[in-house]
Every structure is written in C-alpha cells, then in structure tokens.
Amino acid sequence: MTVTEKLNGYGPLAGIKVVEMCTYVAAPATVRVLSEMGAEVLKIESFDGDIQRTQGPGFGCDLTDTEDPTIDLNNTNKNWISLNLKSEEGLAIAKKMIGEADIFMNNMRTAALEKLGLDYPTLSAEFPGLIWAQMRGYGEFGEFAHSPGYDAVCWAARGGVAGTFCEKGTSPAIPPQAFGDYNTATMMAAGILGALVNKLRTGRGDKVVVNLYHSAIWGGSIAVCAQQFGADYPKTRKDVPNPFNNTYKTADDKWIYICQPQHNRYYNDMMKIIGRDDLVDDPRYATVENLKEKHLQPELIEILEGGFVQKTLDEWLPILAEWQVPSQKVFRYTDIVKDEEAYVNDAIRKVNYQAFGERALPTTPIRYANFGDPPVVLSKPIGYHTAEYLHKYGYTDEQIAEMEAAGAVKCYHGEEVPDVIFKSERQLAGEAPCNW
C-alpha cells in the first residue's frame, strides 16, 4: 500500500498528483506543504538520494539506514521512487509519471532540465495541462540567473538578513539553517495552488517560479521602505525608532520583547507600568515625532531599561498582560520544544523513532476546518515505493528486475518501514477529528 492509499482520501488536494525532483530544503518543503493538504506525491530520487540525506550530522542530528529526522523535516506523506534519469528507460518512466501528474516540482538547473527534456517549453508542449514549478536561488534573469542557490547566500547574505538582523556594530547574524527555505517554500506552495485553481477552471497548466533572493526582499519590505527615508539598518536596541518595540533585560537576566506600535497613545501607560509617573505627559518623550526630531530614543530606552530591570520576567509578564501590552519572553529553540502552546495548536507534533525515541517535528502551518490536523507519515529509504508504483504503471516483476539489473531503476530490498501515522496532541486526546 502506498502512503497515499494509507491516508484514505484526506485533504483538499486529495486526487491531485505531484511529481517531485527536488533536493535539500526549499523545494521539497514546498511539496511537504502540498502533501499535508492530501496531494499524492511521487518523489523521484537518484540512486544516491536527495542530498539532504547526507546533511543530518552537519546539523547535529543522527540517522540510521531507515530513520532520518533531517529528511523528515521536508518530506512527510511522500512516496519514494528512485530512477536513473541518464538511462533511457529511467527517463521514460519519469516522463510517464510527469505526464499523468498535475504538478511537476523541481529545483534542478535549467541546463540539466533542457538536456533531459524536462524543461518547461518541452513538457508544456507535450502536456499542456501540467503545472511546471521551479524553485531557484536567484531570478531567471541577470548575472546570477544560473548560479547555485542556498538560503545562506541567496536569502541570508544577499537578501539582507545576515547583515541587518544582528545588533549594530557586531558581526553578521547566522540564522538557523534553512530559515529562508521554509519561508520561501510556503510562497511557492501558494503560487502552485494559484496555478492549480486556474488549471481546474481552464484546463491549462502554467509555469510557476519562486526564488530565495526575492523571498528575502519581500520579507524585508518595511526595512527596504524605511531605509529609503533614512532609517539605517542594522539597528542597535539602544537606538530604535520606537522604544516601545524593543527588547529589555529583566532582573533575572532574561529578556522580554514588547511591541506597542502606537507610541503616542500608550506612552503614559508605559511610564506608569515602569513606575515613572513623574514622566507622564513629558513633552520630550510623549510623541514619536519629537523623539525622531530630537533623537531622544536612546534616552527613553535607558529609562525603560532602568524600569524593566527592577522585576523578574515572571513578575513582568502578568503585569504587561494586565495592561494589554503585547509582550513575550525572548524564546530560544530549547523553549519552543517544551512550549505547550506549540503542541496544542499542532505547530509541533511528537513522533517516535526506533533509534532515537520521541522527538518534536514542526508541521506545516495551514489548517482547514473540514479536514482538521493533517496526518503525518515520516520518510522512507531510497526507492522504497519504486516497485509498487512501477506495478501501477503496468510493469511486471520480471520487467522491474530487468530494469534494476540494467541500472535504470532502484528498488528497496531492506527491512519494512511501517507507515505509522502520527496524530496531533488534540487528536490523541479525542478533542479533534481524525478521519483517516
């Protein structure tokens, strides 16, 4: 039984077929979004597999021959097929699968696609209803059009993230690996869904392209705008435009983040909260316009620092909540994996590994009232479903064995890896529907 059959028609994309030829993160994560909406996914790998399979140790993660938490991050609910695209038979099988699909998702270089006949002009001419989607590092035009792209260089470096998220005067920030990939994956999924709506309406396919650099620019829209009006980045927390949107250290050496965008409206409240009633209605600090004109933000920030350092984080949070000041402890990932708010809303789901025990797996963020929390089935070894799908396409056991011997396909011959469906916390408690 394929993973798709196991999911029993779950999701708004049930019946939609996706063929994926993707490696690393952004592109496979795009397809994970679609898979958790119920799409049938045929992930075609080389005999060596998605390069992400080699990355776990570099992220501090362990793996075994059948379990890989790193590959699971981008590849839930997929069916795993391994073909040699340099082989005539392997490429013919791939094209047959693509021809019967709604969506072909790739992040291969254009020259390689053209060599294989998997480029957009070729496939769209043969399959006019196909949605052809390509994840790129940079855009389709200009000097870097054909350069390799990773989120570290396209999104974090050129996209301004590493150079502006750090405290001013310090070294560039190093965001967690693939931070930009996951954001960009959601944008690509949205683009594909738009093309799918049009396909269902008109029967016509389309070409969908998203790139990491553009994604970073879009995410930095406010900074790009403000920069043109003299608001330089990176900033220091000692001199931000609005001191009520800033971080402050508490008495127990923890950090709190407050976000009160309407400075003028809430200025007096903030002074009362920190015990500085003497500054209520003070014309120097009461308006953000005067702060900007006379550059008084550093003075007000110092005043706020003096106030927040008087109490612990646990003392401040209820006080700020009572005054309806949006605020949070500045979390690290050690906090997030223990945060019940994340589990009850299914932002993180607990999964079990034979080798590693219980672990926390982030989920895709889109939810539908009609379908509830999506099922999650973890990844499989290279070629796990190759034979099963070849049978669906009419090949006999003998033909499959011959193709494998000829180096056209790769089938899995190891121990069975059960299709365990991991449920959300609320589903396990019987508080949320589970129709699969």
Backbone hydrogen bonds, N-H to C=O, Kabsch-Sander energy under -0.5 kcal/mol:
donor,donor_aa,acceptor,acceptor_aa,energy
6,K,2,T,-1.9
7,L,3,V,-1.4
8,N,5,E,-1.1
9,G,4,T,-0.6
10,Y,7,L,-0.9
13,L,37,M,-2.8
14,A,11,G,-1.6
16,I,13,L,-2.5
18,V,40,E,-3.2
19,V,103,I,-2.9
20,E,18,V,-0.5
20,E,42,L,-2.6
21,M,105,M,-2.9
29,A,25,V,-3.2
30,T,26,A,-1.6
31,V,27,A,-1.6
32,R,28,P,-2.0
33,V,29,A,-2.0
34,L,30,T,-1.5
35,S,31,V,-2.8
36,E,32,R,-2.3
37,M,34,L,-1.0
38,G,35,S,-1.4
39,A,34,L,-2.1
40,E,16,I,-2.8
41,V,39,A,-0.5
42,L,18,V,-3.0
42,L,40,E,-0.5
43,K,41,V,-0.7
43,K,79,N,-3.1
44,I,20,E,-2.9
44,I,42,L,-0.8
45,E,43,K,-0.6
45,E,81,I,-3.0
49,G,46,S,-0.6
53,R,50,D,-2.5
54,T,51,I,-2.2
55,Q,52,Q,-1.6
58,G,55,Q,-0.9
59,F,55,Q,-0.9
59,F,56,G,-1.6
60,G,56,G,-0.5
60,G,57,P,-0.9
61,C,56,G,-2.9
64,T,67,E,-3.2
72,D,68,D,-1.8
73,L,69,P,-0.9
73,L,70,T,-0.6
74,N,71,I,-1.0
75,N,71,I,-0.5
75,N,72,D,-0.8
77,N,377,V,-2.5
78,K,75,N,-0.7
79,N,41,V,-2.2
81,I,43,K,-2.8
81,I,79,N,-0.6
82,S,410,K,-0.6
83,L,45,E,-2.0
84,N,408,A,-2.8
85,L,83,L,-0.9
87,S,84,N,-1.6
91,L,87,S,-2.7
92,A,88,E,-1.9
93,I,89,E,-2.2
94,A,90,G,-2.0
95,K,91,L,-2.5
96,K,92,A,-1.9
97,M,93,I,-2.4
98,I,94,A,-2.5
99,G,95,K,-2.5
100,E,96,K,-1.1
101,A,98,I,-1.5
102,D,17,K,-2.1
103,I,17,K,-1.9
104,F,131,I,-3.1
105,M,19,V,-2.6
105,M,103,I,-0.5
106,N,133,A,-2.5
107,N,21,M,-1.3
113,L,109,R,-2.1
114,E,110,T,-2.6
115,K,111,A,-2.0
116,L,112,A,-1.6
117,G,113,L,-0.9
117,G,114,E,-0.6
118,L,113,L,-3.0
119,D,113,L,-0.7
123,L,119,D,-2.5
124,S,120,Y,-3.0
125,A,121,P,-1.3
126,E,122,T,-1.5
127,F,123,L,-3.4
130,L,127,F,-2.3
131,I,102,D,-2.4
132,W,130,L,-0.7
132,W,206,D,-3.0
133,A,104,F,-3.1
133,A,131,I,-0.6
134,Q,208,V,-2.6
135,M,106,N,-2.2
136,R,210,V,-2.5
145,A,142,G,-1.5
147,S,144,F,-1.8
153,V,150,Y,-0.7
154,C,150,Y,-3.0
155,W,150,Y,-0.6
155,W,151,D,-0.7
156,A,151,D,-3.4
157,A,152,A,-1.2
158,R,153,V,-2.7
160,G,157,A,-1.4
161,V,155,W,-1.0
162,A,156,A,-3.2
163,G,156,A,-0.6
164,T,160,G,-0.9
164,T,161,V,-0.9
165,F,161,V,-2.3
168,K,235,K,-1.8
170,T,167,E,-2.0
173,A,162,A,-2.7
179,F,176,P,-1.8
182,Y,178,A,-2.0
183,N,179,F,-1.3
184,T,180,G,-2.5
185,A,181,D,-2.3
186,T,182,Y,-1.3
187,M,183,N,-1.2
188,M,184,T,-2.3
189,A,185,A,-2.5
190,A,186,T,-1.9
191,G,187,M,-2.1
192,I,188,M,-2.6
193,L,189,A,-2.4
194,G,190,A,-2.0
195,A,191,G,-2.0
196,L,192,I,-2.3
197,V,193,L,-2.2
198,N,194,G,-1.8
199,K,195,A,-2.4
200,L,196,L,-2.6
201,R,197,V,-1.4
202,T,198,N,-2.8
203,G,199,K,-2.8
205,G,128,P,-3.1
206,D,130,L,-0.8
208,V,132,W,-2.7
210,V,134,Q,-1.5
212,L,136,R,-1.9
213,Y,137,G,-1.9
215,S,211,N,-2.0
216,A,212,L,-2.0
217,I,213,Y,-1.9
218,W,214,H,-2.6
219,G,215,S,-2.2
220,G,216,A,-1.5
221,S,218,W,-1.4
224,V,220,G,-2.7
225,C,221,S,-2.3
226,A,222,I,-3.2
227,Q,223,A,-2.6
228,Q,224,V,-0.8
228,Q,225,C,-0.9
229,F,226,A,-1.8
230,G,227,Q,-1.4
231,A,226,A,-2.2
232,D,230,G,-1.3
235,K,164,T,-0.5
239,D,236,T,-2.3
245,N,242,N,-2.4
246,N,258,I,-1.1
248,Y,256,I,-2.5
250,T,254,K,-3.1
251,A,308,F,-0.6
251,A,311,K,-3.2
253,D,250,T,-1.7
256,I,248,Y,-2.7
257,Y,328,Q,-3.1
258,I,246,N,-2.4
258,I,256,I,-0.5
259,C,326,P,-2.4
260,Q,244,F,-2.1
263,H,261,P,-1.6
266,Y,262,Q,-1.8
267,Y,263,H,-1.0
270,M,266,Y,-2.3
271,M,267,Y,-2.0
272,K,268,N,-2.1
273,I,269,D,-2.5
274,I,270,M,-1.8
275,G,272,K,-1.2
276,R,271,M,-3.3
279,L,276,R,-2.0
280,V,277,D,-1.4
282,D,279,L,-2.1
285,Y,282,D,-0.9
286,A,282,D,-1.8
291,L,287,T,-1.9
292,K,288,V,-2.2
293,E,289,E,-2.5
294,K,290,N,-2.4
295,H,291,L,-0.7
296,L,291,L,-1.9
297,Q,291,L,-0.5
300,L,296,L,-2.0
301,I,297,Q,-2.8
302,E,298,P,-2.0
303,I,299,E,-1.8
304,L,300,L,-2.5
305,E,301,I,-2.7
306,G,302,E,-2.1
307,G,303,I,-1.4
308,F,304,L,-2.9
309,V,305,E,-1.8
310,Q,307,G,-1.6
311,K,308,F,-1.1
316,W,312,T,-2.2
317,L,313,L,-2.4
319,I,315,E,-1.0
320,L,316,W,-2.9
321,A,317,L,-2.0
322,E,318,P,-2.2
323,W,319,I,-1.6
324,Q,321,A,-1.2
325,V,320,L,-3.0
328,Q,257,Y,-1.8
330,V,255,W,-2.4
331,F,329,K,-1.0
335,D,332,R,-1.2
336,I,332,R,-1.7
337,V,333,Y,-2.1
338,K,335,D,-1.2
339,D,336,I,-1.8
340,E,338,K,-0.7
342,A,339,D,-1.0
343,Y,339,D,-1.2
344,V,340,E,-2.9
345,N,341,E,-1.1
346,D,343,Y,-1.5
347,A,342,A,-2.7
348,I,342,A,-1.3
349,R,361,L,-2.6
351,V,359,R,-2.6
353,Y,357,G,-2.0
357,G,353,Y,-2.0
359,R,351,V,-2.9
361,L,349,R,-3.0
361,L,359,R,-0.5
363,T,347,A,-2.2
368,Y,372,G,-0.5
371,F,368,Y,-0.9
372,G,368,Y,-2.9
376,V,422,F,-0.9
378,L,420,V,-0.5
384,Y,381,P,-1.6
385,H,80,W,-3.0
386,T,383,G,-1.0
389,Y,385,H,-2.4
390,L,386,T,-2.4
391,H,387,A,-2.2
392,K,388,E,-1.3
393,Y,389,Y,-1.4
394,G,391,H,-1.8
395,Y,390,L,-2.6
400,I,396,T,-2.5
401,A,397,D,-2.4
402,E,398,E,-2.2
403,M,399,Q,-2.6
404,E,400,I,-2.4
405,A,401,A,-2.3
406,A,402,E,-1.8
407,G,404,E,-1.1
408,A,403,M,-2.8
409,V,403,M,-0.8
410,K,82,S,-2.3
412,Y,383,G,-1.6
420,V,418,P,-1.8
422,F,376,V,-2.9
422,F,420,V,-0.7
425,E,343,Y,-0.5
428,L,424,S,-2.5
429,A,425,E,-1.4
430,G,427,Q,-1.4
431,E,426,R,-2.9
432,A,426,R,-0.9
